Amino acid sequence: MTSPDIIRDFARVPADIVKQAAAFQPAILADVAGRRGALHGRIKPLHPRMKLAGTAITVEVRPGDNLMIHAAIALAKPGDVLVIDGKGDQTAALMGTIMMTACQQLGIAGVVMDGAARDSLDIDAMDYPVFSVGTNPNGPTKNCGGRIGHPVTVGGVTVHAGDFVIGDADGVVVVEREKIASLLPLAAKKVHDEAARIAAIKTGDTAAKWLTSALRTAGVLREGETL
């Protein structure tokens, strides 16, 4: 039986592109994507060391209800990232140790949810990447349907099934599937250029020149004025 609420088939980011993109910081990819795609800062990793990268499989649920998340876990493919629109609710956890263990065993690359998690110490010990708005010991209900594979809004960003998702201690960035491959050369160039700028700033004279230029650009110093 099929349901219009569940889209099972959608194009995914090729595995080799995911691997290449995962080598960059989310901040780098956000910059070359036009400084957009970053989810609201309320969505954070349960532990700063957690990192994830993969293709989004989107899930929309009612606040505090995880019925459709179970279905999404069954439909997800290895390398997918569950991206869950939980409406920012923190009154009950949408997922805990049991569901995260299932995700890990199935090869799901991680979980990003605009909702709460629980069993955070167990998840930390599993070293499984989970990004959420926080934690709550209350368990969820399983009463309401939801949607899978449809566009969702998570952390203020519209996410489509198949988009590229990457997260680290800074937060989560989403890049459209059609764009991620074209951004990789720009990301590599930005990493190179920033490394050169950092190396230059570490020398005292160059640091002063850089700061002077920045202050002139901002209008704090006039042309000809120095620090």
Residue frames as qw, qx, qy, qz and C-alpha x, y, z in Angstrom:
[[0.000, 0.889, 0.458, 0.000, 0.00, 0.00, 0.00],
 [0.430, 0.246, -0.004, 0.868, 1.30, 3.43, -0.90],
 [0.180, -0.819, -0.430, 0.336, 0.64, 6.78, 0.77],
 [0.361, 0.806, 0.094, 0.459, 1.00, 10.27, -0.69],
 [0.406, -0.896, 0.153, -0.093, 2.53, 11.28, 2.65],
 [0.695, -0.453, 0.481, 0.284, 5.54, 9.03, 2.03],
 [0.587, 0.743, -0.295, -0.131, 7.94, 9.64, -0.84],
 [0.910, -0.275, 0.265, 0.158, 10.18, 6.60, -1.01],
 [0.752, 0.202, 0.285, 0.559, 12.32, 7.38, -4.03],
 [0.092, 0.991, -0.022, -0.096, 14.38, 10.52, -4.51],
 [0.689, 0.551, -0.267, 0.388, 17.78, 11.36, -5.95],
 [0.694, -0.674, -0.006, 0.252, 20.65, 11.27, -3.49],
 [0.066, 0.887, -0.445, -0.100, 24.07, 12.92, -3.46],
 [0.857, 0.301, -0.410, 0.086, 26.59, 10.44, -4.94],
 [0.829, -0.508, -0.088, 0.215, 28.77, 8.77, -2.31],
 [0.681, 0.121, 0.002, 0.722, 32.01, 10.15, -3.77],
 [0.023, 0.665, 0.085, 0.742, 30.66, 13.72, -3.59],
 [0.661, -0.714, -0.132, -0.190, 29.57, 13.17, 0.02],
 [0.850, -0.253, -0.068, 0.457, 33.07, 11.94, 0.86],
 [0.457, 0.352, 0.041, 0.816, 34.72, 14.96, -0.76],
 [0.217, -0.719, -0.138, -0.645, 32.33, 17.46, 0.81],
 [0.770, -0.595, -0.230, 0.011, 32.68, 15.87, 4.25],
 [0.717, 0.014, -0.163, 0.678, 36.34, 16.92, 4.29],
 [0.105, 0.468, -0.002, 0.877, 35.32, 20.59, 4.61],
 [0.017, -0.248, -0.629, 0.736, 34.01, 22.41, 7.65],
 [0.143, 0.717, 0.682, 0.020, 30.32, 23.33, 7.48],
 [0.087, -0.819, -0.077, 0.562, 31.40, 26.97, 7.84],
 [0.197, -0.329, 0.595, 0.706, 33.44, 26.76, 4.62],
 [0.134, 0.350, 0.841, 0.390, 30.55, 25.26, 2.68],
 [0.014, 0.812, 0.520, -0.266, 28.14, 27.84, 4.06],
 [0.134, -0.678, 0.172, 0.702, 30.45, 30.65, 2.93],
 [0.090, -0.184, 0.704, 0.680, 30.85, 29.39, -0.62],
 [0.052, 0.502, 0.844, 0.181, 27.10, 28.70, -0.79],
 [0.045, -0.611, -0.247, -0.750, 26.46, 32.41, -0.27],
 [0.005, -0.128, 0.621, -0.773, 26.47, 32.37, 3.54],
 [0.700, -0.093, 0.001, -0.708, 23.17, 30.54, 3.62],
 [0.775, 0.047, -0.610, -0.160, 21.92, 27.09, 4.52],
 [0.224, 0.178, -0.768, 0.572, 23.00, 27.14, 8.18],
 [0.474, -0.578, -0.646, -0.159, 20.32, 25.92, 10.57],
 [0.344, -0.827, 0.064, -0.441, 19.42, 28.03, 13.59],
 [0.217, 0.508, -0.712, 0.434, 22.01, 27.79, 16.36],
 [0.686, -0.320, 0.369, -0.539, 19.47, 26.14, 18.65],
 [0.987, 0.127, -0.052, -0.087, 20.20, 22.88, 16.83],
 [0.048, -0.773, 0.624, -0.110, 23.46, 21.66, 18.34],
 [0.658, 0.165, -0.734, 0.035, 25.40, 18.39, 18.64],
 [0.781, -0.584, -0.190, -0.117, 24.85, 16.48, 21.86],
 [0.696, -0.520, 0.167, 0.466, 28.66, 16.57, 22.19],
 [0.152, 0.862, -0.230, -0.425, 30.98, 19.06, 20.44],
 [0.270, -0.404, 0.786, 0.381, 33.10, 16.30, 18.86],
 [0.601, 0.379, 0.699, -0.073, 30.14, 14.91, 16.91],
 [0.141, 0.445, -0.448, -0.762, 30.28, 15.26, 13.12],
 [0.623, 0.343, 0.700, -0.057, 28.03, 14.05, 10.34],
 [0.215, 0.456, -0.423, -0.753, 27.69, 14.29, 6.57],
 [0.289, 0.181, 0.927, 0.154, 25.28, 12.65, 4.17],
 [0.176, -0.265, -0.562, -0.763, 22.08, 12.89, 2.18],
 [0.351, -0.023, 0.445, -0.824, 18.92, 14.16, 3.86],
 [0.255, -0.379, -0.843, -0.283, 15.89, 11.95, 4.27],
 [0.181, -0.263, 0.176, -0.931, 13.27, 14.37, 5.53],
 [0.305, -0.418, -0.852, 0.084, 10.64, 13.65, 8.17],
 [0.241, -0.382, 0.068, -0.890, 7.82, 15.83, 9.46],
 [0.381, -0.334, -0.843, 0.179, 6.11, 14.90, 12.73],
 [0.378, -0.807, -0.233, -0.389, 3.67, 16.41, 15.17],
 [0.048, -0.674, 0.528, -0.514, 5.35, 17.84, 18.30],
 [0.451, -0.379, 0.696, -0.410, 6.36, 15.03, 20.65],
 [0.895, 0.171, 0.322, -0.258, 5.22, 12.21, 18.35],
 [0.109, -0.586, 0.718, 0.359, 7.72, 9.89, 16.64],
 [0.809, 0.247, 0.503, -0.177, 5.49, 7.43, 14.77],
 [0.697, 0.716, -0.018, -0.035, 6.72, 8.50, 11.34],
 [0.034, -0.786, 0.617, 0.008, 10.37, 8.51, 12.44],
 [0.668, -0.166, 0.724, -0.040, 10.18, 4.74, 12.89],
 [0.766, 0.551, 0.330, -0.019, 8.98, 4.45, 9.30],
 [0.318, 0.903, -0.289, -0.024, 11.77, 6.74, 8.09],
 [0.380, -0.584, 0.716, 0.028, 14.40, 4.58, 9.78],
 [0.750, 0.142, 0.646, 0.012, 13.03, 1.56, 7.91],
 [0.632, 0.740, 0.225, 0.038, 13.11, 3.43, 4.59],
 [0.045, -0.914, 0.362, 0.178, 16.49, 5.15, 4.97],
 [0.892, 0.359, -0.185, 0.205, 19.55, 3.93, 3.10],
 [0.738, -0.377, -0.039, 0.559, 23.11, 3.70, 4.46],
 [0.401, 0.091, 0.140, 0.901, 24.69, 7.15, 4.40],
 [0.158, -0.716, -0.418, -0.536, 21.38, 8.99, 4.81],
 [0.120, 0.013, -0.510, 0.851, 20.89, 11.59, 7.54],
 [0.138, -0.676, -0.723, -0.021, 17.50, 11.79, 9.21],
 [0.063, 0.120, -0.067, 0.988, 16.42, 15.44, 9.10],
 [0.202, -0.532, -0.820, 0.057, 13.37, 15.81, 11.31],
 [0.155, -0.420, -0.051, -0.893, 10.98, 18.72, 11.56],
 [0.379, -0.387, -0.794, 0.276, 9.77, 18.35, 15.14],
 [0.136, -0.842, -0.334, -0.402, 8.43, 21.93, 15.29],
 [0.161, 0.568, -0.417, 0.691, 11.13, 22.91, 17.79],
 [0.735, -0.550, -0.131, -0.375, 9.26, 21.13, 20.59],
 [0.277, 0.433, -0.739, 0.435, 11.23, 20.37, 23.76],
 [0.640, -0.352, 0.290, -0.619, 8.46, 18.96, 25.94],
 [0.919, -0.085, 0.374, -0.089, 9.21, 15.35, 24.97],
 [0.227, -0.500, 0.715, 0.432, 12.10, 13.54, 23.32],
 [0.753, 0.426, -0.185, -0.466, 11.56, 12.24, 19.81],
 [0.846, 0.288, -0.441, 0.079, 14.39, 9.70, 19.91],
 [0.548, -0.707, 0.424, -0.142, 16.57, 7.91, 22.45],
 [0.312, -0.501, 0.795, 0.141, 19.03, 5.05, 22.78],
 [0.670, 0.201, 0.714, -0.024, 16.90, 2.33, 21.17],
 [0.590, 0.773, 0.221, -0.074, 16.16, 4.27, 18.00],
 [0.087, 0.878, -0.447, -0.146, 19.68, 5.67, 17.75],
 [0.498, -0.333, 0.792, 0.112, 21.11, 2.17, 18.07],
 [0.692, 0.458, 0.557, 0.006, 18.89, 1.03, 15.21],
 [0.378, 0.915, -0.074, -0.118, 20.05, 3.99, 13.11],
 [0.177, -0.735, 0.638, 0.143, 23.70, 3.21, 13.81],
 [0.607, -0.079, 0.787, 0.075, 23.29, -0.48, 12.98],
 [0.634, 0.624, 0.457, -0.005, 21.55, 0.35, 9.69],
 [0.573, 0.086, 0.271, 0.768, 24.34, 2.68, 8.59],
 [0.041, 0.921, 0.315, 0.224, 22.33, 5.89, 8.88],
 [0.542, 0.387, -0.221, 0.713, 24.95, 8.64, 9.07],
 [0.156, -0.086, -0.475, 0.862, 23.33, 10.68, 11.83],
 [0.088, -0.721, -0.686, -0.042, 20.26, 12.54, 13.04],
 [0.083, 0.076, -0.070, 0.991, 19.37, 16.23, 12.85],
 [0.188, -0.607, -0.755, -0.159, 16.12, 17.21, 14.51],
 [0.138, -0.403, 0.077, -0.901, 14.27, 20.37, 15.39],
 [0.788, -0.462, -0.220, -0.344, 13.13, 18.63, 18.54],
 [0.396, -0.680, 0.558, -0.265, 14.53, 17.04, 21.68],
 [0.685, 0.200, -0.700, 0.027, 16.47, 13.83, 22.30],
 [0.675, -0.625, 0.267, -0.288, 16.96, 11.78, 25.44],
 [0.949, -0.165, 0.157, 0.218, 19.46, 9.22, 26.78],
 [0.330, 0.911, -0.242, 0.055, 22.17, 11.70, 25.85],
 [0.375, -0.660, 0.651, 0.002, 24.89, 9.99, 27.89],
 [0.786, 0.078, 0.610, 0.060, 24.19, 6.65, 26.20],
 [0.640, 0.749, 0.154, 0.073, 24.22, 8.30, 22.76],
 [0.014, 0.901, -0.434, 0.014, 27.50, 10.02, 23.62],
 [0.580, -0.407, 0.705, 0.040, 28.99, 6.67, 24.65],
 [0.789, 0.392, 0.469, 0.061, 27.82, 5.21, 21.32],
 [0.243, -0.427, 0.377, 0.785, 29.66, 8.05, 19.57],
 [0.303, 0.522, 0.719, 0.344, 26.69, 8.45, 17.27],
 [0.119, 0.006, 0.049, 0.992, 26.18, 11.96, 15.82],
 [0.077, -0.705, -0.703, -0.050, 22.92, 13.55, 16.97],
 [0.098, 0.105, -0.034, 0.989, 22.04, 17.23, 16.59],
 [0.224, -0.647, -0.722, -0.095, 18.96, 18.49, 18.43],
 [0.111, -0.750, -0.033, -0.652, 17.46, 21.52, 20.17],
 [0.286, -0.520, 0.577, -0.562, 18.15, 19.93, 23.54],
 [0.320, -0.025, -0.944, 0.071, 17.13, 17.02, 25.72],
 [0.582, -0.291, 0.170, -0.740, 14.09, 15.99, 27.70],
 [0.169, -0.173, 0.953, -0.181, 13.47, 12.80, 29.71],
 [0.667, 0.301, 0.388, -0.560, 9.83, 12.52, 28.60],
 [0.385, 0.041, 0.840, 0.380, 9.19, 9.84, 26.02],
 [0.260, 0.123, -0.369, -0.884, 7.21, 10.51, 22.82],
 [0.706, 0.265, 0.471, -0.458, 3.77, 9.40, 21.75],
 [0.147, -0.111, 0.836, 0.516, 3.14, 7.24, 18.66],
 [0.356, 0.527, 0.669, -0.386, -0.33, 8.39, 17.72],
 [0.376, 0.805, 0.076, -0.453, -0.04, 10.75, 14.76],
 [0.796, 0.389, 0.287, 0.365, 1.01, 10.28, 11.21],
 [0.192, -0.751, 0.216, 0.594, 3.51, 12.54, 9.53],
 [0.704, 0.701, -0.051, -0.103, 5.33, 12.83, 6.22],
 [0.679, -0.372, 0.459, 0.435, 8.53, 11.41, 4.77],
 [0.546, 0.166, 0.534, 0.624, 10.44, 12.72, 1.79],
 [0.137, 0.882, 0.375, 0.249, 8.57, 16.01, 1.55],
 [0.286, 0.530, -0.223, 0.767, 10.21, 19.43, 1.99],
 [0.555, -0.663, -0.451, 0.222, 10.52, 20.41, 5.66],
 [0.074, 0.833, -0.196, 0.512, 11.61, 23.49, 7.55],
 [0.828, -0.371, -0.281, 0.314, 14.26, 22.71, 10.14],
 [0.512, -0.467, -0.057, 0.718, 15.99, 25.44, 12.08],
 [0.174, 0.787, 0.049, -0.590, 14.56, 28.04, 9.72],
 [0.054, 0.455, -0.691, -0.560, 15.96, 26.36, 6.60],
 [0.857, 0.276, 0.039, -0.434, 13.95, 24.55, 3.93],
 [0.256, -0.402, 0.865, 0.158, 15.36, 21.06, 3.42],
 [0.800, 0.285, -0.229, -0.475, 14.45, 18.76, 0.53],
 [0.906, -0.147, 0.395, 0.045, 14.96, 15.02, 0.51],
 [0.819, 0.409, 0.134, 0.379, 18.27, 14.41, -1.23],
 [0.074, 0.942, -0.203, 0.258, 19.98, 17.62, -0.08],
 [0.657, 0.218, -0.521, 0.499, 23.50, 17.44, 1.34],
 [0.543, -0.807, -0.050, -0.227, 23.73, 17.81, 5.13],
 [0.650, 0.242, -0.467, 0.549, 26.89, 18.40, 7.15],
 [0.473, -0.831, -0.060, -0.286, 27.38, 19.21, 10.84],
 [0.617, 0.130, -0.520, 0.576, 30.09, 19.77, 13.42],
 [0.349, -0.421, -0.534, 0.645, 30.56, 21.73, 16.65],
 [0.014, 0.098, -0.082, -0.992, 29.57, 24.96, 14.87],
 [0.572, 0.343, 0.350, -0.657, 26.19, 23.60, 13.80],
 [0.592, 0.271, 0.741, 0.165, 24.51, 22.18, 10.69],
 [0.199, 0.503, -0.310, -0.782, 24.58, 23.37, 7.09],
 [0.669, 0.383, 0.636, -0.041, 22.32, 22.18, 4.26],
 [0.051, 0.465, -0.486, -0.738, 23.28, 22.52, 0.59],
 [0.782, 0.384, 0.072, -0.486, 20.98, 21.71, -2.31],
 [0.836, -0.025, 0.518, 0.183, 21.79, 18.38, -3.95],
 [0.659, 0.683, 0.217, 0.226, 22.13, 20.03, -7.35],
 [0.111, 0.953, -0.198, 0.200, 24.72, 22.54, -6.08],
 [0.710, -0.638, 0.279, 0.099, 27.06, 20.65, -3.77],
 [0.849, 0.114, 0.266, 0.442, 29.39, 19.22, -6.45],
 [0.404, 0.747, 0.103, 0.518, 29.95, 22.65, -8.03],
 [0.328, -0.911, 0.112, -0.223, 30.87, 24.15, -4.65],
 [0.906, -0.308, 0.058, 0.284, 33.75, 21.78, -3.93],
 [0.633, 0.351, 0.012, 0.690, 36.38, 23.65, -6.02],
 [0.098, -0.785, 0.004, -0.611, 35.29, 26.93, -4.40],
 [0.757, -0.646, 0.014, -0.096, 35.56, 25.35, -0.96],
 [0.872, -0.050, 0.017, 0.486, 39.07, 24.08, -1.69],
 [0.370, 0.569, 0.008, 0.734, 40.13, 27.54, -2.86],
 [0.381, -0.804, -0.008, -0.456, 38.66, 29.18, 0.23],
 [0.871, -0.461, 0.000, 0.169, 40.53, 26.79, 2.53],
 [0.728, 0.195, 0.038, 0.657, 43.78, 27.59, 0.69],
 [0.119, 0.689, 0.051, 0.713, 43.17, 31.35, 0.76],
 [0.570, -0.767, -0.033, -0.293, 42.19, 31.40, 4.43],
 [0.886, -0.282, -0.024, 0.368, 45.26, 29.38, 5.40],
 [0.539, 0.369, 0.024, 0.757, 47.43, 31.95, 3.60],
 [0.173, -0.767, -0.062, -0.614, 45.66, 34.85, 5.33],
 [0.771, -0.632, -0.057, -0.043, 46.02, 33.25, 8.76],
 [0.826, -0.050, -0.012, 0.562, 49.71, 32.61, 8.15],
 [0.309, 0.545, 0.045, 0.778, 50.17, 36.26, 7.13],
 [0.418, -0.784, -0.102, -0.447, 48.24, 37.61, 10.12],
 [0.858, -0.442, -0.141, 0.221, 50.50, 35.67, 12.48],
 [0.575, 0.126, -0.059, 0.806, 53.37, 38.00, 11.53],
 [0.184, -0.618, -0.406, 0.647, 53.13, 41.24, 13.52],
 [0.014, -0.330, 0.252, 0.910, 53.66, 43.75, 10.70],
 [0.181, -0.171, -0.770, -0.588, 51.24, 42.00, 8.35],
 [0.201, -0.552, -0.783, 0.204, 48.65, 41.73, 11.13],
 [0.074, -0.562, -0.217, 0.795, 48.76, 45.51, 11.65],
 [0.104, 0.176, -0.505, -0.839, 48.37, 46.13, 7.90],
 [0.200, -0.327, -0.878, -0.288, 45.45, 43.73, 7.71],
 [0.166, -0.619, -0.637, 0.429, 43.70, 45.39, 10.66],
 [0.027, -0.447, 0.058, 0.892, 44.30, 48.87, 9.21],
 [0.153, -0.021, -0.693, -0.704, 42.79, 47.78, 5.88],
 [0.215, -0.472, -0.855, -0.026, 39.78, 46.29, 7.65],
 [0.136, -0.610, -0.432, 0.650, 39.22, 49.47, 9.67],
 [0.055, 0.300, -0.306, -0.902, 39.40, 51.63, 6.54],
 [0.189, -0.216, -0.828, -0.482, 36.90, 49.39, 4.80],
 [0.256, -0.588, -0.743, 0.189, 34.58, 49.78, 7.78],
 [0.023, 0.813, 0.200, 0.547, 35.03, 53.56, 7.73],
 [0.646, -0.701, -0.179, 0.244, 36.70, 53.69, 11.14],
 [0.468, -0.474, 0.259, 0.699, 39.97, 54.97, 9.68],
 [0.469, 0.836, 0.023, -0.284, 40.25, 57.48, 6.87],
 [0.829, 0.434, -0.015, 0.352, 42.68, 57.08, 3.97],
 [0.321, 0.676, -0.337, 0.571, 46.16, 58.04, 5.16],
 [0.535, -0.621, 0.356, -0.448, 45.37, 57.39, 8.84],
 [0.585, 0.203, -0.776, 0.121, 47.13, 54.53, 10.59],
 [0.732, -0.525, -0.433, 0.015, 46.75, 52.69, 13.85]]
